[in-house]
Structure formats: C-alpha cells, structure tokens
C-alpha cells in the first residue's frame, strides 16, 4: 500500500510542478511555455504526440499497479528489490529528481520551455548547475523514473523507462541542434565545456 502512495505522490508532484510553472510563466510573460505542439517540425510534432502517449501509459501503469493486476509476470516485482528500504530509497530518488526539475525551472526563469520555441529567442542559461551540465531538467526526470522503478521494479515500468530514455535522447539532440543554430558559437563553446546530464561523464 505504501509503495502505491509513494508513486502516486511522485506522479502528482510531477504534474503539479509543471502546471504551476506553466501558469506562473504564462501570467508573468504572457507566453505559454508549452510550445512543443506549436512547432512546425515534423519531429517535434511526433515528440508532442509521443509525450501524450507516454503520459497516458504512465497513468495506466500506476492504476494497474495500484489495483495489483497480474498478467503473467508483467506486473510482478523483482524480488531482490521488493522491500520497504528499497521503496523508501526509490521515493527519495524520485524526490531528488523532482528537486532538479524545480531548480531548473527557477534557474531558467522566463527562458524555461517545454519543447523548442521557434518564435521567441530565449536566453542561454550557463550559470549555476548549468555551468557543468546542460540538462538538469532531464537529469531530474531520469532520476524520477529510476525512483518509480525502484518502488515498482516490474517489466512494465522498465519498459516505460526505456521509452522515456529514448524520447529524451532524441529530444535533447533536437534542442541542441536548435540552440546551436540560434546562439551560434556561444552555444557551441558552452557545449564543449559541459556534459548533457552527468558532470564529467555524459
């Protein structure tokens, strides 16, 4: 029961974090930061639809796990990770991930976007945590997904993580190409001295 509470809490906090930031930014700047669906790029249009599919998949998986559905071994927890200590660890990892997302939202300020803004040129943020990694938000989302998998170490959550990693790896490359075209040499130099997610590693 506690494992279900942990996952639902993380999911609701995730949704709240994005919703509050979106409303605050729209109110203060008049710009809706959720621009992925407005892109003229076919890839971004695909990524926008894929985001909705992933979100729906995550919500359905939470529901099915919560009611303890069993279909073969798809929803069975890996026994070595089935303990209260691992559940608590997963919840803490998830909260750390959300903290990275919150930090990124605050640090980016009015430049924060969901997707690629093809209309408004946003400021390039290169200080704080952004001085060593380019994507604190995505690092936070990776940690959030790892946390959920630690709480529910099942094949279906593992599949969600794989799909999510593939999604972010494609999206981050699209964003890097766009930022390079908009900010030119400034961004290319910034890219040389930073890592995508993990300082000094990757």
Beta strands, then each sheet from edge to edge (+ up, - down):
end
